[in-house]
Amino acid sequence: MKSDYKKKSEKDNITLETTPGRFYSPLKGKIITLQEIPDDVFSQGILGVGCGIEPESETVVAPVNGVICMIAETKHAIGISSDDGMEILIHVGIDTVLMGGDGFDVKVKEGQRIECGQKLIVFSRNKIKEAGYPTTTAFLITNSEECLTVQFKIGKDVMTLEDFGGIVK
């Protein structure tokens, strides 16, 4: 695992410290169990362990340091390979693939190196709701079988970039 990382944001003049094996909330919202996500692929853990976030904000930021390994053509989902070996999928909304990218603005490119806290996707909760879809955002560790145990702070309201889980060895 890589060493701790400190990022100083010129805009906000904030120092963000990250710890290997931890991840930080990509959105402000309430953390719900995987089983509460209203989509069988996510709720049954088919794509990996994780949780849902009922978003109160509209900007998804990087929960870890790493590299963008996938961006959905319809801009609603993004994959990250973290520096410490986690493969993370962030999927904004349920069935939002059917929106064809409307209401989503991706701020990064595949293969791009990212730092924790960097903007990834800006989306419109109103457009998702108007299209008739839940805004529930899935946060999954898709290679969870390689991690010993992954824990989340279920039921907690979190701020963007608040520590809300990680790998437990």
CORPETA-V305225 format. One record per helix or strand. SS is the DSSP state (helix for helix, strand for strand). FROM is the first residue (numbers start at 1). LEN is the number of residues. Records with the same first field share a line. If there is no record, write none. Layout:
BEGIN
SS: FROM-LEN  FROM-LEN
END
This chain:
BEGIN
strand: 5-4  15-4  22-3  29-5  49-7  59-3  66-6  77-6  87-5  104-3  113-2  119-5  137-5  149-4  157-2  163-6
helix: 34-3  40-4  96-4  125-6  144-3
END
